[in-house]
Amino acid sequence: MRALLLASAMLTVIGGQAFAADAIGLGPAAHDWSGVYVGGHLGYGFGKTDATYNLPNTPAIRGTQDYDIDGFLGGVQIGYNYQVNSAVLGIEADISGADIKGHSDEVNVGGGDVYDTRVDWFGSISARAGYAFGSTLVYGTGGLAIGGVENQYLDGPADSYSEKNTKIGWTIGAGLEQAITDHWSANAEYRYVDLRDQTINYAPNSNTTFDNTFSTVRIGMNYKF
C-alpha cells in the first residue's frame, strides 16, 4: 500500500507538470526523444530483508527473521535514447547515495541480539525500451545493479559480526517521462533491486544469510542535449 501511494503521488507530480507545460504551450506535441541526456533524481527505498540462521550439522536449528528496511535516496543519471517512429530504445547509467536501513526484532527473545541491514549507495547500468505518445514516454528498464551493503549481527561489543561489501546484482522496473520543453523532461520511476545474498560466518558450522532486495520509487529531471 505504501508503495502504491508513493507511486501515485509521483505520477500526480509528473502529470501536474505536464498539464502546466501544455497550458502555457511548452510541451512539444511531437517530441524528439533521441539524444544524450543528464539529470538528477530523488526518491525512497523500501523492502523486507530475510535473514536466515543456519547450523548445517544440526538441520533442526534454523531460524528466519523478516524485517523492514527503508530510507531516502538521491543521485544523478546519464543516458542516451534513440527513437524510431514511436519506439524509443536507450541505455542509462545512474548512481544514488542512500540511507536505506532497518533491523530485526530480537533474534533470541530476552537476549537483546538483532540483525541489521544498511544500503549506503547503489547504481545501475540499464537498457530502456519504451513507446512515445508525442511528448509522453512510457518505458521499461532493466540491467546490472551494484551497491554497498552492510549486514550485521549485533549482540553487544564483545559478540558482534558484520559483512560490508560491494554487491553486484540486477534491477528491473518501469517509468513515465514527460517532455516539458524540447530539452527538459520530468519522470517518475519504480525499480526492484536485487543485490544478491550475503553471508556472515560466525564459525565453520554457523552462519546467517541475508537476502538483500528492495524497491525504489523516484522522481527526476533530465536535460537532453
Secondary structure by P-SEA (a helix, b strand, c coil): caaaaaaaaaaaaaaaaaaaaaaaccccccccccccccccccbbbbbbbbbbbbccccccbbbbbbbbbbbcccccccbbbbbccccccccccccccccccccccccccccccbbbbbbccccccccccccccccbbbbcbbbbbbbbbbbbbcccccccccccccccccccccbbbbbcccccccccbbbbbbccbbbbbcccccccccccccccccccccccc
